[in-house]
Amino acid sequence: MSSHVPGRIVALRTQARMSQRQLAAASGVPQSTLSRIESASRQAQLGEIALIAQALGRSLGSILDECPLEDRVLVATRANKPSADAESVKDRLVYFLEMDEFLDHQGIPAR
């Protein structure tokens, strides 16, 4: 796996306001293993990354990609401050763009 994976896991876990213990319980990956993965003293296996991503409500690509799609998507609103609606729109947009990318990789053309 790539060297950016531990940092991505820490960043996404922090963003989700989860402790290692909470993420371990939600993902089924032992907390001691999660700690070693985050500190880069142990390389994460793909299955573990998938479980962690699912527990965080993220795609596998959000951890594996060096520049994940959700970091490249900006959503503009007419409000002066961020709103829950803007985040919801961004989440849906990222979902559809990831699905489009996945279908392209599977050789399924857009209509």
Backbone torsions as a table, in degrees:
resi	resn	phi	psi	omega
1	MET	NA	162.6	-176.7
2	SER	-77.3	157.9	-176.5
3	SER	-71.7	-14.0	-179.5
4	HIS	-84.5	-10.5	-175.8
5	VAL	-58.7	-48.6	-179.9
6	PRO	-57.0	-44.5	179.3
7	GLY	-64.0	-38.0	178.3
8	ARG	-65.0	-41.1	179.7
9	ILE	-63.6	-45.3	178.7
10	VAL	-60.6	-46.9	-177.9
11	ALA	-62.0	-45.4	-178.9
12	LEU	-69.9	-35.9	177.6
13	ARG	-65.9	-43.3	178.7
14	THR	-63.9	-42.5	178.8
15	GLN	-61.8	-34.3	178.9
16	ALA	-81.9	-0.6	-179.1
17	ARG	56.1	45.7	179.2
18	MET	-115.3	143.3	172.0
19	SER	-82.8	167.1	175.2
20	GLN	-59.5	-40.1	-178.9
21	ARG	-62.9	-41.8	178.9
22	GLN	-66.1	-43.0	179.0
23	LEU	-65.4	-38.6	178.2
24	ALA	-61.2	-44.7	-179.9
25	ALA	-65.0	-40.5	-178.0
26	ALA	-72.8	-31.9	-174.3
27	SER	-96.4	-24.7	-174.7
28	GLY	86.1	0.9	175.9
29	VAL	-88.2	123.7	-178.2
30	PRO	-54.3	144.3	-178.2
31	GLN	-59.5	-37.7	178.9
32	SER	-64.1	-38.0	177.3
33	THR	-67.9	-43.9	179.0
34	LEU	-60.0	-41.7	178.8
35	SER	-61.8	-43.4	179.8
36	ARG	-68.5	-36.1	177.2
37	ILE	-65.2	-46.7	-178.0
38	GLU	-65.2	-32.1	179.6
39	SER	-87.3	1.2	178.9
40	ALA	64.4	22.4	175.4
41	SER	-89.5	-6.0	176.0
42	ARG	-145.7	136.0	179.0
43	GLN	-79.4	134.1	179.5
44	ALA	-75.7	141.4	173.9
45	GLN	-86.6	153.5	-176.9
46	LEU	-56.5	-41.1	178.8
47	GLY	-61.7	-38.6	177.5
48	GLU	-66.5	-41.6	179.2
49	ILE	-63.0	-40.4	178.4
50	ALA	-62.4	-42.4	178.2
51	LEU	-64.8	-41.6	179.3
52	ILE	-64.6	-45.6	179.2
53	ALA	-60.0	-45.1	-179.9
54	GLN	-61.9	-43.5	-179.9
55	ALA	-64.9	-29.3	178.3
56	LEU	-87.1	-4.2	-178.2
57	GLY	71.1	30.3	-178.1
58	ARG	-120.4	166.4	175.8
59	SER	-82.6	160.2	175.7
60	LEU	-59.9	-38.6	179.3
61	GLY	-62.6	-27.5	179.6
62	SER	-65.2	-21.9	176.9
63	ILE	-99.1	-41.0	-174.3
64	LEU	-79.1	-36.2	-177.6
65	ASP	-71.3	137.9	177.9
66	GLU	-68.3	-32.0	176.9
67	CYS	-130.8	79.5	-174.3
68	PRO	-62.0	153.6	-176.6
69	LEU	-53.8	-44.4	-176.8
70	GLU	-64.0	-21.5	175.6
71	ASP	-80.1	-16.2	-179.2
72	ARG	-98.2	-8.6	-176.9
73	VAL	-96.2	125.3	174.6
74	LEU	-112.1	141.0	178.6
75	VAL	-121.3	126.8	178.1
76	ALA	-101.4	139.8	175.2
77	THR	-128.2	168.4	179.0
78	ARG	-91.9	7.4	179.5
79	ALA	-90.4	155.5	178.5
80	ASN	-80.2	-16.3	-179.7
81	LYS	-133.6	154.6	-179.6
82	PRO	-59.6	144.7	179.4
83	SER	-128.2	162.5	177.1
84	ALA	-62.7	-32.3	179.6
85	ASP	-63.7	-39.4	179.4
86	ALA	-64.4	-41.0	178.4
87	GLU	-65.7	-39.1	178.7
88	SER	-63.8	-43.4	178.3
89	VAL	-62.6	-43.8	179.9
90	LYS	-63.0	-44.0	179.6
91	ASP	-59.8	-43.6	179.4
92	ARG	-67.1	-41.8	179.1
93	LEU	-61.6	-45.0	178.4
94	VAL	-61.3	-42.9	179.2
95	TYR	-57.7	-48.7	-178.2
96	PHE	-67.2	-38.0	178.1
97	LEU	-67.6	-39.1	176.4
98	GLU	-65.0	-40.0	178.3
99	MET	-63.7	-42.2	178.5
100	ASP	-61.5	-43.8	178.4
101	GLU	-63.4	-42.6	178.9
102	PHE	-61.6	-46.0	-179.3
103	LEU	-64.3	-37.5	175.0
104	ASP	-59.9	-44.2	179.3
105	HIS	-65.6	-26.0	179.0
106	GLN	-85.5	-4.0	179.3
107	GLY	81.1	19.6	179.6
108	ILE	-97.8	111.8	-174.7
109	PRO	-73.6	153.8	173.7
110	ALA	-75.4	150.6	179.6
111	ARG	-86.4	NA	NA
